[in-house]
Amino acid sequence: MQTVFELFTEHQFDLSEIAKIRIRTVEEVEKLLDATRESLHTSLLRRQNNSD
């Protein structure tokens, strides 16, 4: 997940380019990116709740 997220955010590759790089389907890459976003969101919410 981290690699897909990094390729998307840091290197500005699109989903089809990442799919080729990672030898995955675009759908698999999209699911990984969605899972990463959800994980980050959950992590940030937990950190915010713990700091209150």
C-alpha positions as CSV (number, residue, x, y, z in Angstrom):
1,M,0.0,0.0,0.0
2,Q,2.8,2.4,0.9
3,T,4.5,2.1,-2.5
4,V,1.3,2.7,-4.4
5,F,0.5,5.7,-2.3
6,E,4.0,7.1,-2.7
7,L,3.9,6.6,-6.5
8,F,0.5,8.3,-6.7
9,T,1.2,11.3,-4.3
10,E,5.0,11.9,-4.5
11,H,5.7,10.9,-8.1
12,Q,2.3,11.9,-9.6
13,F,1.9,8.6,-11.5
14,D,-1.7,7.8,-12.6
15,L,-3.4,4.5,-11.7
16,S,-2.6,2.8,-15.1
17,E,1.0,3.7,-14.8
18,I,1.2,2.4,-11.2
19,A,-0.6,-0.8,-12.4
20,K,2.1,-1.3,-15.0
21,I,4.9,-0.6,-12.6
22,R,3.5,-3.0,-9.9
23,I,2.2,-5.6,-12.4
24,R,-1.3,-5.3,-11.1
25,T,-4.7,-4.4,-12.6
26,V,-5.9,-0.8,-12.4
27,E,-8.7,-2.1,-10.2
28,E,-6.2,-3.6,-7.7
29,V,-4.2,-0.4,-7.6
30,E,-7.4,1.6,-7.0
31,K,-8.4,-0.7,-4.1
32,L,-4.9,-0.4,-2.6
33,L,-5.0,3.4,-2.9
34,D,-8.5,3.5,-1.3
35,A,-7.4,1.2,1.5
36,T,-4.4,3.4,2.2
37,R,-6.5,6.5,2.3
38,E,-8.9,4.9,4.7
39,S,-6.1,3.7,6.9
40,L,-4.5,7.2,7.0
41,H,-7.9,8.7,7.8
42,T,-8.5,6.3,10.6
43,S,-5.0,6.9,12.0
44,L,-5.4,10.7,11.9
45,L,-8.8,10.4,13.7
46,R,-7.2,8.2,16.4
47,R,-4.4,10.7,16.9
48,Q,-6.8,13.6,17.1
49,N,-9.0,11.7,19.7
50,N,-5.9,10.8,21.8
51,S,-4.7,14.3,21.9
52,D,-8.0,15.7,23.3
